[in-house]
Amino acid sequence: MMANTITNFFHMGGYGIYIWISYAMGLLVIALNLLLPLWQHQKLIKTISKKIQQQRDVHETYS
């Protein structure tokens, strides 16, 4: 009885595939909205650190 109820829940009257795909796409968008700014921030920090190190190297060379 329980397995039949779970199967019906996932099947959702024949529209289950569309509903679950839309849920997956929604979760993907939310995950990307959370992760992309974090990745961009880390990349920016690395870029700034490299530029600071390059400026220090130039100053040390000419000092």
N, C-alpha and C positions, 0 to 999 in steps of 0.2 A: 504494500500500500504506500509506504513512504517513498520508495523508488519511483513509483508512478507519479506521485505528486511533484517530486524534484524534476523528473523528465518533463512534465507539463509546464513547470515553472520556466525551465530553460527553453522549451519549444515556443512558449508564449503565443499559442494559437496560430502557429505557422509563420509568425513574423520574428521569431527569435533571432535568426541570423542577422537581420537588419538592426534590431534593437541592440544586440551585443556588439556588433561592429560599430554602431554609433557611440556606445559607451566606451569602447576601446579607443576610438578616435578622440573622444572628449578627454579621456585620461591622458592620452599622448600629448594633446595640446597643453593641458595643465602642467604635465611634467616638463615639457619643453619651455614653457613660460617660467618655470622655477629654475631650471638648470642652465639655460643659455646665458642669462645675465651673470650667473656665478662663473661660468667658463670664460666669458668675456672679461670679467673683472680680474680673474687670475691671469689671463693673457696680458691685460693692460699693466698689471703690477710687474710682470716679468719684463715687459718692454721698457717700462720706466726704470726698473732696476738696471737693465743693460745700458740704457742711455746715461744714467748717473755714473756707472762704472766706467764707461767710455770717457766721460768728461773728467773723471778723476785721473784716468790714465794719461789724458792729454795734459792736464795740469802738472802731473808728476814728471812728465817728459820735459816740459819747458821750465821746470823750477830749478 
